[in-house]
Amino acid sequence: MSLEVASSSRASETIELPRNRRRGLRTLSTLLQIPLLGSRAGTGPSTIPTPENLPTDILYEVAEYLCSSDLLNLTLTASHIRELLLPSLYETVVLKSSRACKTALTMLVERPNICRYIRKLAVRPNYYLAWPKANERLDEEWVVKMLLTAAENMPLLHTFDWDGLEMPKDQLWVILRDKCPLLKTVYTNVGYQPLDPHSSLFNFTDLTSFSLTVRHSLEETDLFPEPEALPDRLWEMLLTKCPDMQDLTLSSFSSSTRLLNVDRLCTADAYWPKLNSLTLGSFGYDDNFELNYPSDDDAFGAFLSKHTELKYLRLSWNFKRWMSPETIPLALEPTALPHLTTFVGIHQQLAVLPQPALCSIEVLDLTCEPLFASRLEGEGGVCSTLKMLTSLTSLDLWLHIPEFKDHSAFFKELMSACPKLTELHFMCTTSFGVVRSQYLFFFLNPIISRRNLSFASSNIFRSFRILRCFSLTKGHKYIGDDSSMLRTALRIIRATNTASKVSSNPELRQVNIRWARERCTNHLKQEGTYDIERVDSDNHISSVVVYEKGINVLGKVFTRRYRYEGFSIPSRAASPVGSIASSSSSHIPSTATASNDTNDGKRRPGRVSRGRLVRKALMMIKSKKNRS
């Protein structure tokens, strides 16, 4: 998790706790022997517990469940609480923008005593994901200079992550290696500058995690770049000096500019017994329209087969403007990858994984390229492969849905193939309107689906009753169905919240909407998160907590938080009704205000919203252009 550093000196001391960190709980007898904080002998009977008199162990446990902002507020309640929680507050520091780097690094240099608590440090100046606010340009030499000073006081640092425009100066690796003896995880990226074969980065030993990536958003210089050979000293470090490697990434996120050659993995000495996470790519076509895959298919398959502890496998592909081939070789042994739980790649390689691997996969991401209609259904299609993933709980799909195509049969087959899904991300970067989206929304609601799409088996429609999170990413336009993110989210939520006594999707807790545009930073125009609040034993929806951000039609950045309460809760004594009560909204205290979207299209008589005027103006401009 990550958090941007605020501008004030006290609020700037913010970090994010890792999700998987858990302290060992003491026994009850030991816990009772710990004196209450702030209590003194002879002060009378105990009072209601407050942060000042909570036992230390309980205070630590409470801190682990708090988000970074709440944890910061807790440390500001009392000086002795702050002293106790400083190690937790600064254990993980993630600087996700130039603004955060400038504020936090200045503070760390001025207060070296804080540095000794840092165990994980991620520094991302000029970060491409600093969105929607424009990220100011920051001199990375200044960033490195500040890091050189701060690293002198980081004896507990074990993870360092650099994500800048170029790899940092070589002196930083020297200081980190000398001053941070516990450092076992190193992530870095490169830009346009070539790798220095004599870099001190390759002097590390006994690393357990290493990542070298080509950064995002490099200008396209060659549609089919030749994969560059990595320095021999890099391979020497990985293959001989890091025998306990567990997480390895060698990948490019700018495949039209720079690619990395990973053929050395196809040799016999490429073996790490504890390797459990592997990311390679980006693969695709070369200038002869042949695959720039590892040169020896059998050797690469043997490399994957002998790493039986792999749990996460990501093989990135980018075919640019062309479709991928019908088949892609991946020669694996029948018992390969028995513990694989996460696969990120393309369907052609997923389909050839051995049965043990398919049965163990819980998380699947097929968003490397869009799936066209010809590859969705039937024998050899995506759904036929998904049926073999009996443990699948999370699915990401990128589909191409033209406006004129009816994909209701595909959604039916998808529901049947994935009965255990708790998370579903549906991405379609071609904009599609109400007609096509109705097929998507119907499959969330068993009752609506049976009535409108005439599906046959009722068991199919119960399959998504355990879905907890649904995300939709789609191409964006400012007119028609795309006039409001909230309206799109409510259509999904209401499709799962019937007026009967039992909700059709009682486990649904969150809906995410993302509007994509190719020309926008990070390819996102707007995004919203809609957390669903439920009441009573029947799990009826009472309200939705909304957080939206992005860029509006006028090009201005917006962020808003509010609560939408336009849901009726049926009475147990009353008969079911099919209508929904009129919409209303109440704001959550926030610096941002809610837009007219909170009324779901219902406006007061005599008033016209600014958004409606803008949409009308855009339609008039479009009509005028068509006539001309």
LOMAR-871287 format. One line per field, with one value per residue (C-alpha): residue number from 1; residue in one letter; x negated, y negated, z. Coordinates in steps of 0.25 Angstrom, whole numbers, plus 5000, padded with zeros to 4 digits. Layout:
<pts>
seq: c(NUM_...)
type: c(a_...)
c1: c(X_...)
c2: c(Y_...)
c3: c(Z_...)
</pts>
This chain:
<pts>
seq: c(1_2_3_4_5_6_7_8_9_10_11_12_13_14_15_16_17_18_19_20_21_22_23_24_25_26_27_28_29_30_31_32_33_34_35_36_37_38_39_40_41_42_43_44_45_46_47_48_49_50_51_52_53_54_55_56_57_58_59_60_61_62_63_64_65_66_67_68_69_70_71_72_73_74_75_76_77_78_79_80_81_82_83_84_85_86_87_88_89_90_91_92_93_94_95_96_97_98_99_100_101_102_103_104_105_106_107_108_109_110_111_112_113_114_115_116_117_118_119_120_121_122_123_124_125_126_127_128_129_130_131_132_133_134_135_136_137_138_139_140_141_142_143_144_145_146_147_148_149_150_151_152_153_154_155_156_157_158_159_160_161_162_163_164_165_166_167_168_169_170_171_172_173_174_175_176_177_178_179_180_181_182_183_184_185_186_187_188_189_190_191_192_193_194_195_196_197_198_199_200_201_202_203_204_205_206_207_208_209_210_211_212_213_214_215_216_217_218_219_220_221_222_223_224_225_226_227_228_229_230_231_232_233_234_235_236_237_238_239_240_241_242_243_244_245_246_247_248_249_250_251_252_253_254_255_256_257_258_259_260_261_262_263_264_265_266_267_268_269_270_271_272_273_274_275_276_277_278_279_280_281_282_283_284_285_286_287_288_289_290_291_292_293_294_295_296_297_298_299_300_301_302_303_304_305_306_307_308_309_310_311_312_313_314_315_316_317_318_319_320_321_322_323_324_325_326_327_328_329_330_331_332_333_334_335_336_337_338_339_340_341_342_343_344_345_346_347_348_349_350_351_352_353_354_355_356_357_358_359_360_361_362_363_364_365_366_367_368_369_370_371_372_373_374_375_376_377_378_379_380_381_382_383_384_385_386_387_388_389_390_391_392_393_394_395_396_397_398_399_400_401_402_403_404_405_406_407_408_409_410_411_412_413_414_415_416_417_418_419_420_421_422_423_424_425_426_427_428_429_430_431_432_433_434_435_436_437_438_439_440_441_442_443_444_445_446_447_448_449_450_451_452_453_454_455_456_457_458_459_460_461_462_463_464_465_466_467_468_469_470_471_472_473_474_475_476_477_478_479_480_481_482_483_484_485_486_487_488_489_490_491_492_493_494_495_496_497_498_499_500_501_502_503_504_505_506_507_508_509_510_511_512_513_514_515_516_517_518_519_520_521_522_523_524_525_526_527_528_529_530_531_532_533_534_535_536_537_538_539_540_541_542_543_544_545_546_547_548_549_550_551_552_553_554_555_556_557_558_559_560_561_562_563_564_565_566_567_568_569_570_571_572_573_574_575_576_577_578_579_580_581_582_583_584_585_586_587_588_589_590_591_592_593_594_595_596_597_598_599_600_601_602_603_604_605_606_607_608_609_610_611_612_613_614_615_616_617_618_619_620_621_622_623_624_625_626_627_628)
type: c(m_s_l_e_v_a_s_s_s_r_a_s_e_t_i_e_l_p_r_n_r_r_r_g_l_r_t_l_s_t_l_l_q_i_p_l_l_g_s_r_a_g_t_g_p_s_t_i_p_t_p_e_n_l_p_t_d_i_l_y_e_v_a_e_y_l_c_s_s_d_l_l_n_l_t_l_t_a_s_h_i_r_e_l_l_l_p_s_l_y_e_t_v_v_l_k_s_s_r_a_c_k_t_a_l_t_m_l_v_e_r_p_n_i_c_r_y_i_r_k_l_a_v_r_p_n_y_y_l_a_w_p_k_a_n_e_r_l_d_e_e_w_v_v_k_m_l_l_t_a_a_e_n_m_p_l_l_h_t_f_d_w_d_g_l_e_m_p_k_d_q_l_w_v_i_l_r_d_k_c_p_l_l_k_t_v_y_t_n_v_g_y_q_p_l_d_p_h_s_s_l_f_n_f_t_d_l_t_s_f_s_l_t_v_r_h_s_l_e_e_t_d_l_f_p_e_p_e_a_l_p_d_r_l_w_e_m_l_l_t_k_c_p_d_m_q_d_l_t_l_s_s_f_s_s_s_t_r_l_l_n_v_d_r_l_c_t_a_d_a_y_w_p_k_l_n_s_l_t_l_g_s_f_g_y_d_d_n_f_e_l_n_y_p_s_d_d_d_a_f_g_a_f_l_s_k_h_t_e_l_k_y_l_r_l_s_w_n_f_k_r_w_m_s_p_e_t_i_p_l_a_l_e_p_t_a_l_p_h_l_t_t_f_v_g_i_h_q_q_l_a_v_l_p_q_p_a_l_c_s_i_e_v_l_d_l_t_c_e_p_l_f_a_s_r_l_e_g_e_g_g_v_c_s_t_l_k_m_l_t_s_l_t_s_l_d_l_w_l_h_i_p_e_f_k_d_h_s_a_f_f_k_e_l_m_s_a_c_p_k_l_t_e_l_h_f_m_c_t_t_s_f_g_v_v_r_s_q_y_l_f_f_f_l_n_p_i_i_s_r_r_n_l_s_f_a_s_s_n_i_f_r_s_f_r_i_l_r_c_f_s_l_t_k_g_h_k_y_i_g_d_d_s_s_m_l_r_t_a_l_r_i_i_r_a_t_n_t_a_s_k_v_s_s_n_p_e_l_r_q_v_n_i_r_w_a_r_e_r_c_t_n_h_l_k_q_e_g_t_y_d_i_e_r_v_d_s_d_n_h_i_s_s_v_v_v_y_e_k_g_i_n_v_l_g_k_v_f_t_r_r_y_r_y_e_g_f_s_i_p_s_r_a_a_s_p_v_g_s_i_a_s_s_s_s_s_h_i_p_s_t_a_t_a_s_n_d_t_n_d_g_k_r_r_p_g_r_v_s_r_g_r_l_v_r_k_a_l_m_m_i_k_s_k_k_n_r_s)
c1: c(5000_4995_4998_4994_4987_4994_4988_4988_4976_4984_4994_4982_4978_4987_4985_4994_4993_4992_5004_4997_4990_4995_4989_4989_5000_4996_5003_5014_5006_4994_5004_5010_4996_4994_4997_5007_5002_5004_5009_5003_5005_5016_5023_5036_5045_5041_5049_5054_5041_5035_5022_5015_5018_5018_5008_4996_4999_5014_5009_5000_5011_5020_5009_5008_5023_5022_5020_5008_5015_5023_5010_5004_5015_5014_4999_5003_5012_5001_4986_4984_4993_4985_4972_4978_4984_4972_4966_4980_4982_4969_4967_4971_4970_4975_4973_4982_4979_4969_4976_4976_4961_4958_4965_4962_4947_4945_4951_4943_4930_4934_4938_4928_4934_4947_4938_4935_4949_4950_4950_4956_4954_4960_4956_4963_4959_4966_4976_4984_4996_4997_5011_5020_5011_5000_4987_4976_4963_4952_4937_4934_4919_4925_4933_4921_4913_4923_4924_4909_4910_4923_4917_4906_4916_4924_4919_4932_4935_4937_4945_4942_4950_4946_4955_4950_4947_4934_4926_4920_4905_4896_4892_4905_4904_4890_4896_4908_4899_4890_4899_4911_4906_4921_4924_4929_4939_4935_4944_4940_4943_4936_4940_4932_4919_4911_4908_4894_4887_4878_4889_4889_4903_4897_4889_4900_4900_4910_4922_4936_4943_4938_4945_4940_4951_4951_4960_4973_4976_4963_4965_4967_4954_4955_4967_4959_4946_4936_4935_4923_4913_4912_4898_4890_4888_4903_4905_4893_4899_4913_4908_4896_4897_4912_4915_4928_4935_4950_4955_4949_4954_4947_4958_4960_4972_4968_4968_4967_4954_4946_4947_4938_4932_4935_4929_4919_4931_4931_4917_4915_4909_4922_4928_4933_4939_4947_4952_4967_4970_4965_4969_4963_4966_4970_4971_4977_4974_4961_4959_4961_4974_4968_4969_4957_4959_4948_4940_4941_4955_4952_4941_4950_4961_4950_4946_4961_4963_4952_4956_4967_4969_4974_4987_4987_4984_4985_4982_4984_4988_4990_4995_4997_5007_5007_5014_5006_5004_5014_5004_4991_4982_4979_4973_4976_4975_4988_4986_4980_4984_4992_4993_4996_5007_5006_5004_5003_5002_5010_5020_5012_5001_5011_5018_5005_5002_5002_5015_5008_5005_5019_5026_5017_5019_5027_5024_5024_5021_5023_5022_5009_5018_5033_5040_5048_5061_5055_5047_5058_5067_5067_5056_5043_5049_5046_5058_5055_5041_5047_5055_5043_5039_5046_5040_5042_5047_5041_5042_5038_5042_5040_5051_5054_5069_5074_5087_5094_5090_5099_5090_5101_5097_5083_5087_5096_5084_5075_5084_5085_5069_5066_5075_5065_5062_5061_5054_5057_5050_5057_5049_5053_5046_5056_5067_5081_5094_5106_5110_5097_5095_5109_5104_5092_5101_5112_5102_5100_5115_5120_5135_5133_5125_5135_5147_5140_5130_5137_5125_5129_5122_5125_5112_5104_5110_5107_5092_5089_5096_5082_5076_5070_5064_5067_5059_5062_5052_5058_5055_5060_5069_5076_5090_5101_5098_5084_5090_5088_5079_5089_5101_5093_5089_5103_5108_5099_5102_5117_5117_5112_5121_5135_5148_5150_5146_5133_5123_5118_5103_5103_5087_5085_5077_5070_5072_5061_5063_5051_5053_5041_5036_5023_5018_5019_5008_5008_5019_5030_5040_5048_5049_5058_5059_5073_5073_5087_5092_5103_5113_5122_5120_5125_5113_5121_5113_5115_5105_5092_5079_5074_5060_5057_5046_5041_5042_5055_5059_5053_5039_5040_5036_5046_5047_5060_5065_5080_5090_5102_5114_5124_5128_5141_5141_5154_5162_5163_5178_5180_5182_5170_5170_5163_5160_5149_5150_5146_5132_5125_5111_5104_5090_5078_5070_5059_5052_5059_5073_5082_5087_5101_5098_5103_5117_5115_5121_5133_5132_5141_5151_5147_5132_5122_5109_5095_5092_5105_5102_5088_5093_5103_5093_5084_5095_5098_5083_5083_5096_5090_5077_5085_5093_5081)
c2: c(5000_4986_4972_4958_4949_4937_4923_4920_4924_4932_4938_4941_4953_4963_4977_4989_5002_5015_5023_5036_5032_5038_5038_5050_5049_5051_5061_5055_5057_5049_5038_5037_5034_5022_5009_5000_4988_4975_4982_4981_4989_4984_4976_4983_4992_4994_4985_4987_4991_4980_4979_4974_4987_4998_5009_5008_5021_5017_5003_5010_5019_5007_5000_5011_5010_4995_4988_4979_4966_4972_4977_4963_4957_4968_4964_4949_4952_4953_4952_4966_4973_4966_4972_4986_4985_4978_4992_4996_4982_4982_4996_4995_4982_4980_4967_4968_4954_4943_4935_4946_4949_4934_4933_4946_4947_4933_4937_4950_4943_4932_4943_4955_4962_4965_4972_4984_4989_4990_5004_5002_4990_4988_4975_4971_4957_4952_4964_4967_4972_4959_4956_4949_4937_4933_4938_4927_4930_4933_4933_4948_4944_4936_4948_4957_4947_4947_4962_4963_4955_4962_4976_4974_4976_4987_5000_5008_5005_5018_5014_5002_4999_4988_4984_4971_4966_4973_4982_4975_4971_4983_4977_4980_4995_4994_4987_4996_5008_5003_4996_5005_5019_5025_5021_5033_5027_5017_5012_5002_4998_4992_4982_4978_4979_4992_5001_4999_5013_5008_5003_5006_5011_5024_5025_5029_5043_5052_5044_5051_5041_5034_5026_5019_5012_5003_4991_4988_4977_4976_4970_4981_4981_4995_5003_5016_5013_5023_5029_5025_5034_5032_5030_5043_5037_5036_5051_5055_5048_5054_5068_5070_5059_5060_5075_5072_5063_5064_5052_5049_5038_5035_5028_5016_5007_4999_5011_5001_4995_5005_5020_5029_5042_5053_5065_5068_5074_5085_5090_5102_5093_5084_5090_5084_5095_5085_5076_5074_5061_5059_5047_5047_5039_5032_5042_5040_5040_5037_5030_5043_5045_5057_5057_5051_5061_5069_5075_5089_5093_5106_5101_5090_5100_5108_5096_5094_5108_5110_5098_5105_5095_5084_5078_5065_5065_5053_5054_5041_5039_5027_5030_5015_5013_5028_5040_5051_5064_5076_5084_5080_5092_5094_5108_5112_5125_5132_5129_5115_5103_5111_5099_5088_5079_5066_5066_5053_5055_5059_5070_5078_5080_5082_5093_5102_5102_5116_5120_5118_5104_5101_5107_5099_5085_5075_5062_5060_5048_5048_5033_5034_5033_5031_5044_5044_5052_5063_5067_5066_5078_5092_5103_5096_5083_5076_5081_5096_5093_5086_5098_5106_5095_5101_5092_5079_5067_5055_5052_5040_5040_5031_5033_5026_5023_5016_5009_5018_5031_5039_5046_5051_5065_5062_5057_5069_5078_5069_5071_5086_5087_5079_5082_5078_5064_5053_5043_5040_5029_5027_5018_5013_5001_4999_4991_4998_4992_4996_5008_5015_5012_5017_5031_5029_5024_5035_5046_5040_5042_5056_5051_5041_5051_5061_5052_5044_5053_5066_5074_5089_5094_5087_5093_5084_5071_5075_5076_5061_5060_5060_5048_5038_5028_5024_5015_5009_5002_4997_4987_4973_4963_4951_4954_4965_4975_4969_4956_4961_4971_4972_4975_4987_4992_4991_4999_5010_5009_5009_5021_5028_5022_5027_5022_5036_5040_5047_5039_5047_5044_5042_5043_5031_5020_5012_5007_5000_4992_4987_4979_4981_4972_4975_4960_4958_4960_4974_4976_4972_4961_4964_4974_4977_4986_4990_4997_5003_5003_5013_5014_5025_5040_5040_5031_5020_5008_4996_4986_4985_4978_4972_4967_4961_4955_4951_4940_4934_4930_4916_4923_4919_4929_4933_4941_4944_4952_4954_4964_4968_4972_4975_4989_4994_5005_5014_5016_5030_5028_5021_5028_5028_5016_5014_4999_4992_4980_4966_4963_4955_4952_4948_4943_4950_4939_4936_4924_4928_4927_4936_4933_4934_4949_4952_4950_4961_4953_4947_4932_4922_4915_4903_4906_4910_4916_4911_4925_4926_4913_4918_4931_4923_4914_4926_4932_4919_4918_4932_4930_4917_4925_4936_4926_4919)
c3: c(5000_4998_5002_4997_5007_5011_5011_5026_5034_5044_5034_5025_5034_5027_5023_5019_5027_5019_5018_5021_5034_5047_5060_5069_5080_5094_5103_5112_5125_5119_5114_5128_5134_5125_5133_5126_5119_5127_5139_5153_5166_5175_5165_5167_5158_5144_5134_5119_5111_5103_5095_5107_5116_5106_5108_5098_5091_5088_5083_5074_5069_5067_5059_5049_5045_5043_5029_5029_5031_5043_5049_5047_5055_5066_5068_5069_5081_5091_5091_5098_5088_5077_5082_5083_5069_5062_5057_5051_5045_5037_5035_5020_5013_4999_4991_4979_4973_4971_4982_4992_4989_4991_5004_5011_5007_5012_5025_5026_5024_5035_5045_5043_5056_5047_5037_5046_5046_5031_5026_5012_5004_4990_4983_4970_4965_4952_4954_4942_4951_4958_4953_4952_4957_4948_4954_4955_4949_4959_4958_4960_4964_4975_4979_4979_4987_4998_4998_5000_5013_5018_5015_5025_5036_5031_5037_5036_5022_5015_5002_4993_4980_4970_4959_4952_4938_4938_4947_4959_4960_4963_4976_4982_4980_4987_5000_5000_5000_5011_5020_5019_5023_5023_5009_5001_4991_4980_4970_4959_4945_4933_4923_4910_4916_4913_4925_4930_4930_4942_4950_4965_4965_4960_4973_4982_4988_4994_4989_4990_4981_4969_4958_4946_4937_4925_4930_4924_4914_4906_4892_4881_4874_4867_4865_4866_4874_4875_4890_4896_4903_4918_4924_4928_4942_4944_4940_4949_4961_4959_4955_4965_4976_4979_4981_4990_4979_4982_4973_4959_4949_4936_4928_4918_4919_4906_4896_4884_4890_4898_4900_4909_4905_4915_4907_4918_4926_4916_4921_4931_4942_4943_4955_4968_4977_4985_4973_4975_4966_4952_4942_4928_4916_4908_4897_4883_4868_4862_4848_4841_4849_4857_4872_4880_4890_4897_4885_4891_4894_4900_4909_4913_4917_4924_4932_4937_4939_4949_4957_4965_4975_4966_4971_4962_4947_4938_4923_4917_4903_4894_4879_4877_4866_4861_4867_4874_4867_4869_4877_4885_4889_4903_4905_4920_4927_4931_4946_4944_4953_4963_4973_4963_4968_4959_4944_4936_4921_4909_4907_4897_4908_4919_4910_4909_4924_4930_4938_4952_4949_4944_4956_4965_4959_4968_4961_4946_4938_4922_4920_4911_4899_4895_4893_4880_4878_4870_4883_4893_4891_4886_4887_4890_4894_4907_4914_4911_4917_4929_4933_4936_4946_4958_4968_4961_4970_4963_4948_4939_4925_4913_4902_4889_4889_4876_4878_4868_4874_4884_4894_4903_4900_4905_4918_4920_4918_4926_4938_4937_4935_4948_4959_4970_4966_4977_4968_4954_4945_4932_4922_4909_4903_4891_4896_4896_4900_4908_4899_4900_4915_4918_4915_4924_4936_4934_4937_4951_4955_4954_4954_4943_4935_4935_4931_4920_4914_4916_4921_4924_4937_4950_4956_4946_4951_4966_4962_4964_4978_4985_4976_4985_4976_4961_4953_4939_4930_4917_4906_4909_4902_4908_4903_4904_4915_4918_4924_4939_4945_4957_4947_4942_4956_4961_4949_4953_4968_4966_4957_4969_4979_4976_4984_4989_5003_4998_4990_4978_4980_4996_4996_4986_4994_4984_4969_4962_4949_4940_4928_4918_4907_4900_4899_4914_4925_4929_4919_4929_4928_4941_4951_4963_4975_4981_4994_4997_5011_5015_5026_5032_5031_5017_5013_5006_5001_5009_5003_4995_4999_4987_4983_4969_4963_4949_4938_4934_4920_4922_4925_4940_4951_4961_4973_4981_4993_4996_5001_4992_4999_4988_4992_4998_5008_5007_5020_5024_5026_5013_5000_4990_4981_4968_4969_4975_4984_4979_4980_4990_4995_5008_5008_5015_5022_5011_5005_4992_4988_4981_4967_4961_4958_4972_4968_4957_4946_4954_4955_4962_4952_4946_4948_4937_4942_4936_4932_4924_4917_4914_4908_4900_4894_4890_4883_4875_4872_4867_4859_4852_4848_4842_4834_4829)
</pts>
